[in-house]
């Protein structure tokens, strides 16, 4: 089996551990194979866009979602380490407003599946990090929303690097809505 799948406290959000093949030369792994992904997750998804970001330590990107054209995301880190978070934004869900998080790094090669209907964000823990993700729909800036990373109603336990009180945020993330005022699915 090419992936080991671990469910999270939010059943739809999955952690995938690809099988790595390594020796004295380095390593190799398939970061994505549609057939194997469908076999181990039971999901038949089509990815339409790949994104790549580089951020410095203390940067928090998110929590983002699209209120229309909701995106599923398969995320991973190719350099450094992040704390990755998904929040259930589906009003009809018993887990509405609940979150799950996982450390993703180049070293552990873990990936997180964040389904449509969830907000997503990450905090860079290493000196820098390169973050790659596939999406199931295109980016539509007019439909993008940001959920407030520090909303006490969410209670996300962000592992801020030592000495950092507040992460480095984009203006849209600093002005994000708390869950009580955010648009949801």
N, C-alpha and C positions, 0 to 999 in steps of 0.2 A: 504494500500500500504506500503510495507516494506521500501522503499526509497523515499525520495523527491529528484528529479533531478533538478539541476539548470544549465542551459547552461552558458558558459563563452563567452568572446569576440571572442574566437576561437570555432566555433560551434561544432566541433568534440570532444573537451575537455569538460568533464562534471564533476560537483561536485555532489556527492551523499551524502545525509544525511540519515543514517539508522534510523529506528524508535527504540528509546530506551525505555526500560521498567525499571523503577526504583522505589525503596521504601527504607525503613530504612535499609535494608540489603545490598543495593548496586544497581547494574543495570545489565541488560542483553540486548544484541542485536545480531542479525545475522549479522556478518560482510560480509558474502557472501552467496548467494543462486543463483545458475545458472538460475533457472526458473524465479525468480523475477528480476534478473539483466536484462535478455533478455526482459521481459515484460515492464520494465520501461525505458530501453534505446533503445530498438529495435535492440540490438546487440546480436549476437549469437557467443560468444567467448569461446574458450577452453584454460584454464590456464594449463601450464605444469611445472611451477617452482614457488616456494615461496622463497622469500629472506627476511632477517632480518638484519638490521644494528643498531649499537649503536654508537652515536657520541656525542662529547662535544660541548658546546656553541661556536659558531663562525666557525664551520666546514661547508664548502660548498662542497657537493658531486655533481659533474656534470659539465657541462650539457652533459649527455651521450646519445648515440644512437648507433645502429648497422646498418651499411650501407647495409649489407645483413642479412637476418633473423631478420628483424625489429620486435621489441617487442612492443606489447600493454602492458600497466601496469595499474593495479589497486592498488593505493597506499594509505596508512594510517599511522597514528602515534598511538602507544600504550602507550607511555610515553613521556611527554614533548610537545614541540611545534616547528614546522618548518614553513618556508615560502617555498612553493612548486611551481615549475615553469615548464611549458611546452613551447617549441618553435617549430613552424611549419617548418619542413625541406624539405617539398615537393615543388620542383621548379614549378610544375604545379599549385600550389595553389595560389589563390588570397591573402592568408595570409602568404605566404612564408616569413620567418624571423620575424614574429610577435610572441609575447609571451603573456602568461596569467599566473597569479599567485594567490595563495590562502593560507591562514593560515590554516594548519592542526594541530590538537592537540589531545591529549588523552581526553581532556575535551569536545571538540566540536564533536568528533567522525566522522568528515567529511572525505570523501574519494575522490580522484581525479582519473578519468579515463583518461589516457594518451594513445591515439591510436598509432598504428604503424605509422612511418613517422614523429614522433616528438622527439626532444631531451628533456631530462628530468633532473632536478636537484633540490636540496633543500639546504636551509641554516638553521642551527640549531639556534633557538632563545632562548631556555630555557637552563638551566645549562647542561642538557644532553637530548637526545631524542632517542627513539627507533622507527625505521621506518620499516614497513613491506610492501612488495608488491608482487603481483602475476604477472607473465609474460606469454604472449601467445606464446613465443618461448624461446628456451634455450639460455644461454649465450655462445657466440663464441668470445673469446678474439681477434682473428685475424680480426674480423669485427667491433669491438668496436671503436667508434670515440668520441672525446670530443670537444665540442663547447665552445669557450672562454666565460666564465661567465661575464666578464666585457667589452665585445665588445660594443663600442659606437653605432655601427649600430643596435644592438638589443635594447639598451636603457632600460635594465631591472632595475627596481627600487628595488634593494635588500635592505631590512630593516636591515642593519648591526647593531648588538648590540652596544650600546653606548661605545665609546672609541676604537672601532675596525675599523681600516682603510681598512684592507684587511682580508678576511676570511682565515681560515686554509684550505689549499688545498693539495691534492695528487699531486705528481710530474706530472702525466699525465694531470691533470686538469690545473696546472700552465702553462703547455706547449701546451694547447689546441689551436685550430685554430679559427681565427675570421670567421664570416659568409662568407666573401668574398673569403676565401681560403678553407673553409670546403667542404667536399664531401656532396652532398645532394641527395635526392631521385628523 
